[in-house]
Amino acid sequence: MDLITDFEWVNNIGAVIRFDKNSGRPPEYRRDFSRDIKNNVKAIIGVRWNYNGQPIVFTNVWYEGTLPTPNMDKVIVTISELGEYTTTIYNADGSVHKVVEMPRPIMPNLGRGPTRDEKPHTSKVYWCRKKVDGYSMLIRLGYYCGAWEERYFNPETGEIGGLFSNKSYGYY
């Protein structure tokens, strides 16, 4: 099976941020990457990679919600349109593997926290090193009230599991 190569984020101003698969997470989010300072407008962020020598490109992505899987055969892409986020798992060739269904919150309701009916959005995805070998994935779910949960994420099935730890929730 061929794998993803040359994974990088790009913007419409010409800036490029390359993914380092040894880090397992996007490089620190840079404000100058998301803003066209010269024209004082928001930059359009995209992602691209190569598969079998063919470029695969998606535009209008949420930077921190877009990342290849640890085995580099799929990509989690979060698209942001009109304040709504859709997270989809794509195969290396750019075809849809699975649309991620957002779960109900499981964190304790902390006063101003989300209601049980509120669906979250993906605010960040990243790799988590396993104790023995390899990596698994985590997803940070954001709620419109400012709360968040960090949960296990299976990029094969799209399943969002339990809390990563007892410190994996809070407020932005």
C-alpha positions as CSV (number, residue, x, y, z in Angstrom):
1,M,0.0,0.0,0.0
2,D,1.3,3.4,-0.9
3,L,1.5,6.0,1.8
4,I,1.1,9.8,2.0
5,T,4.2,11.8,1.4
6,D,5.1,15.5,1.5
7,F,2.2,16.5,3.8
8,E,1.9,20.3,4.3
9,W,-0.4,23.1,5.1
10,V,-0.6,26.0,2.6
11,N,-2.3,29.4,2.5
12,N,-3.4,31.6,-0.3
13,I,-0.6,34.1,0.4
14,G,2.0,31.5,-0.5
15,A,3.2,30.4,3.0
16,V,3.9,26.6,3.5
17,I,4.2,24.6,6.8
18,R,5.6,21.1,6.4
19,F,4.5,18.3,8.6
20,D,7.2,16.5,10.7
21,K,5.9,13.0,11.3
22,N,8.3,12.6,14.2
23,S,6.3,15.2,16.2
24,G,2.8,13.8,15.6
25,R,1.1,17.2,15.7
26,P,0.8,20.3,13.6
27,P,3.6,22.9,14.3
28,E,2.5,25.7,16.6
29,Y,-0.3,27.6,15.1
30,R,1.1,30.9,13.7
31,R,-1.2,33.9,13.5
32,D,0.8,35.2,10.5
33,F,-0.1,32.0,8.7
34,S,-3.9,32.6,9.1
35,R,-3.9,36.3,8.3
36,D,-3.0,38.2,5.2
37,I,-1.6,41.2,7.1
38,K,-0.9,43.2,4.0
39,N,-4.6,43.2,3.0
40,N,-5.9,42.8,6.6
41,V,-8.1,39.7,5.8
42,K,-8.2,36.2,6.9
43,A,-6.0,33.8,4.9
44,I,-7.5,30.7,3.3
45,I,-5.7,27.7,4.6
46,G,-5.5,24.4,2.7
47,V,-3.7,21.1,3.0
48,R,-1.9,19.0,0.4
49,W,0.0,15.8,0.1
50,N,1.3,13.4,-2.5
51,Y,0.0,9.9,-3.2
52,N,1.6,7.9,-6.0
53,G,3.1,11.1,-7.4
54,Q,-0.3,12.7,-7.6
55,P,-1.0,15.9,-5.5
56,I,-4.2,15.8,-3.3
57,V,-5.4,19.2,-2.2
58,F,-8.2,20.5,0.1
59,T,-8.9,24.1,0.7
60,N,-10.6,26.0,3.5
61,V,-9.5,23.6,6.2
62,W,-9.2,24.1,10.0
63,Y,-5.5,23.9,10.5
64,E,-5.4,22.2,13.9
65,G,-8.2,19.8,12.9
66,T,-6.3,18.4,9.9
67,L,-3.6,15.8,10.2
68,P,-2.4,12.5,8.7
69,T,-2.9,9.3,10.7
70,P,0.2,7.8,12.4
71,N,0.6,5.1,9.7
72,M,0.3,7.8,7.0
73,D,-2.4,6.0,5.0
74,K,-5.3,8.4,5.8
75,V,-5.8,12.1,6.6
76,I,-8.2,13.7,9.1
77,V,-9.6,16.8,7.4
78,T,-11.7,19.4,9.2
79,I,-13.4,21.8,6.8
80,S,-14.8,25.1,8.2
81,E,-17.6,26.7,6.3
82,L,-19.7,29.5,7.7
83,G,-18.8,28.7,11.3
84,E,-19.7,25.0,10.9
85,Y,-17.1,22.3,11.0
86,T,-17.2,18.9,9.2
87,T,-14.5,16.3,10.0
88,T,-13.9,13.6,7.5
89,I,-11.3,10.8,7.2
90,Y,-9.9,10.6,3.7
91,N,-7.9,7.7,2.2
92,A,-4.4,8.6,0.9
93,D,-5.8,8.9,-2.6
94,G,-8.3,11.6,-1.5
95,S,-11.4,9.4,-1.5
96,V,-13.7,9.6,1.5
97,H,-13.1,6.8,4.1
98,K,-15.6,8.0,6.7
99,V,-17.4,11.1,7.8
100,V,-16.9,11.5,11.6
101,E,-20.1,11.6,13.6
102,M,-19.7,14.0,16.5
103,P,-20.7,12.5,19.9
104,R,-22.5,13.9,22.8
105,P,-20.3,15.4,25.6
106,I,-19.3,13.0,28.4
107,M,-17.5,15.6,30.6
108,P,-19.2,16.6,33.9
109,N,-21.4,19.6,33.4
110,L,-19.4,22.4,35.0
111,G,-21.9,25.2,35.4
112,R,-21.6,26.9,32.1
113,G,-20.6,23.6,30.3
114,P,-22.3,22.1,27.3
115,T,-25.8,20.6,27.5
116,R,-26.2,16.9,26.7
117,D,-27.8,17.9,23.4
118,E,-24.9,20.1,22.2
119,K,-22.8,18.6,19.4
120,P,-19.1,19.6,19.4
121,H,-16.7,20.5,16.6
122,T,-13.2,19.3,16.1
123,S,-10.8,21.9,17.5
124,K,-7.6,19.8,17.3
125,V,-6.3,16.3,16.3
126,Y,-2.9,14.9,17.2
127,W,-1.0,11.7,17.8
128,C,-0.4,10.3,21.2
129,R,2.6,8.0,21.8
130,K,1.7,4.6,23.2
131,K,3.7,3.3,26.1
132,V,4.9,0.2,24.2
133,D,5.3,1.2,20.6
134,G,3.7,3.4,17.9
135,Y,1.0,6.0,18.2
136,S,-2.7,6.4,18.6
137,M,-4.8,9.5,17.9
138,L,-6.6,12.0,20.1
139,I,-9.2,14.5,19.2
140,R,-10.0,17.7,21.0
141,L,-13.7,18.5,20.8
142,G,-14.7,22.1,21.3
143,Y,-18.1,23.3,22.4
144,Y,-19.6,26.7,21.6
145,C,-19.8,27.6,25.3
146,G,-16.0,27.5,25.5
147,A,-15.7,24.0,27.0
148,W,-13.5,21.2,25.5
149,E,-12.9,17.5,25.9
150,E,-9.9,15.5,24.8
151,R,-10.8,12.0,23.7
152,Y,-9.4,8.9,22.1
153,F,-10.0,8.8,18.3
154,N,-9.9,5.7,16.0
155,P,-9.0,6.9,12.5
156,E,-10.0,3.5,11.0
157,T,-13.6,3.5,12.3
158,G,-14.1,7.2,13.0
159,E,-15.1,6.3,16.6
160,I,-14.6,8.9,19.3
161,G,-13.9,7.1,22.6
162,G,-13.6,8.1,26.2
163,L,-11.7,10.9,27.9
164,F,-7.9,10.7,27.5
165,S,-7.4,11.3,31.2
166,N,-9.2,12.9,34.1
167,K,-7.5,16.2,33.1
168,S,-8.8,16.1,29.5
169,Y,-11.6,18.6,29.8
170,G,-12.0,22.2,30.7
171,Y,-12.6,25.7,29.2
172,Y,-10.7,27.7,26.7
